[in-house]
Structures are given as structure tokens and as C-alpha cells.
Amino acid sequence: MSCRLDKYIWSVRLAKTRSLATDLINKGKVRVNGQPVKPARDVKIGDDIQITKHTAIFTFRVLNLNDRRVGAKLVQDYILDITPEEERVKYTQYVENQRVYNQFGEGKPTKKQRRDLDDFLENW
């Protein structure tokens, strides 16, 4: 038995929708056994799926095949997370850095904020 890659990624909850799973694959963010693939590629038991999220590469091993979406508690019967610890650390550091960046940066200043800043710098 085999299953399409996009359908499998969706069924084991690695992507929220099947179209998002297809987009991930088409953008080159998903590899099977280290090789770039297309959404229609068949997945077999024992294949390793690598998914790139920002700067980290998460790796999963296929344990069982399923073409229907499974509940969150049953995912562990179908897929095994074999991601190295350093990749997890890399991802958590990225998330933390983004949180700090978003906390302090509010983007481009408004016209009023820019005028206030210019007035402050002129009178410095």
C-alpha cells in the first residue's frame, strides 16, 4: 500500500490543510529520503520525511500509511519524530528571536512619530 505525499502530510497533521501541504512540497520545503519531491510522490513505510521550518529541518519516519486524517492522539501510531535535538534548539531560538523582534519593533514610524523624532534630534 502507498499514499500520496501531500495527502499523508495532511493526514498525520504536519499541515493544517491538504492545499497547504501541497504548497509546502511545491516550494521545496519537503524532502523524502533527502530528495526533492512532488506532491503526487508515493510514500512508503520506512521513508524519512524532512520538513524545513524557517531555519530548522524536522525529520519524521513513516510507520504506517493512512489516507484519512487521524486524531492528534493517534498520530504517534503513523509517524515517528526523529528530529535531532540541535534542530529543535535552532527552531526555538528562532521563535524566541522573532518574539523579541516583534515586541520592540512596531514597524515604520507614523508621520507624527517621525516629526517628533526629528524635533527631538534637532534640539539635542
Beta strands, then each sheet from edge to edge (+ up, - down):
strand 1: 3-4
strand 2: 30-32
strand 3: 35-36
strand 4: 42-43
strand 5: 48-53
strand 6: 56-62
strand 7: 79-81
sheet 1: 1+ 4-
sheet 2: 3+ 2- 5+ 6- 7+
end
